[in-house]
Amino acid sequence: MNNPVSIQRSVVSGQRSVVSGQWSAVSGQRSVVSGQLMLFKSTDLVAWHRLEACDVRHKLIRDTLIAECLHNPHEWDLRDSQSREL
């Protein structure tokens, strides 16, 4: 018969290895599933940084346009002359 204590110990050590695997997966050094080193592709990192830069750029453009509209509302009137007469 198997000793229940030894079975319980193996389960606990298995849980520890899973926790350790999850920690290393969070740090980006190991994959929990395969246990092999897992590095992010440089193209993915470049794409992510481009996305962030694009998002920041669009927010700056938007904020600049809003500030200019508030500062000079007549210059930024987008209605045509017919709608102004109504």
C-alpha positions in Angstrom: 0.0 0.0 0.0 1.0 3.5 -0.6 1.8 5.6 2.4 -0.8 8.5 2.6 1.9 10.8 4.0 4.2 10.3 1.0 1.3 10.9 -1.5 0.3 14.1 0.3 3.9 15.3 0.2 4.1 14.7 -3.6 0.9 16.7 -4.1 2.3 19.5 -2.0 5.6 19.5 -3.9 3.6 19.5 -7.1 1.7 22.5 -5.9 4.9 24.3 -5.1 6.3 23.6 -8.6 3.1 25.0 -10.1 3.3 28.2 -8.0 7.0 28.5 -8.9 6.1 28.1 -12.5 3.4 30.7 -12.3 5.9 33.1 -10.7 8.4 32.6 -13.4 5.8 32.9 -16.0 4.8 36.3 -14.6 8.4 37.4 -14.8 8.4 36.3 -18.5 11.3 33.8 -18.0 9.5 30.5 -18.1 6.4 29.0 -19.6 4.2 27.3 -17.0 2.9 24.8 -19.6 6.2 23.6 -21.2 8.7 24.6 -18.5 11.0 25.9 -21.1 12.4 29.4 -21.5 10.0 31.6 -23.2 11.1 35.0 -24.6 8.9 37.5 -26.2 9.5 38.1 -29.9 11.2 41.4 -30.5 8.6 42.2 -33.2 5.8 41.9 -30.6 7.6 44.4 -28.3 8.2 46.8 -31.2 4.6 46.6 -32.2 3.4 47.2 -28.6 5.6 50.3 -28.3 4.4 51.6 -31.7 0.8 51.1 -30.5 1.5 53.1 -27.3 3.3 55.8 -29.2 0.5 56.1 -31.7 -2.1 56.3 -28.9 -0.1 59.0 -27.1 0.3 60.9 -30.4 -3.4 60.9 -31.1 -4.2 62.0 -27.6 -1.8 64.9 -27.9 -3.3 65.9 -31.3 -6.8 65.7 -29.8 -6.0 67.7 -26.7 -4.2 70.3 -28.9 -7.2 70.7 -31.2 -9.6 70.9 -28.3 -7.5 73.6 -26.6 -7.3 75.6 -29.9 -11.1 75.3 -30.4 -11.7 76.6 -26.9 -9.2 79.5 -27.4 -10.4 80.6 -30.9 -13.9 79.2 -31.4 -14.6 81.3 -34.5 -11.6 79.9 -36.4 -12.8 76.4 -35.8 -16.4 76.7 -36.7 -17.0 73.7 -39.0 -20.5 74.6 -40.0 -21.0 75.9 -43.6 -22.4 79.3 -44.3 -25.9 78.0 -45.0 -26.2 76.4 -41.6 -25.1 79.6 -40.0 -27.9 81.6 -41.6 -30.5 79.1 -40.1 
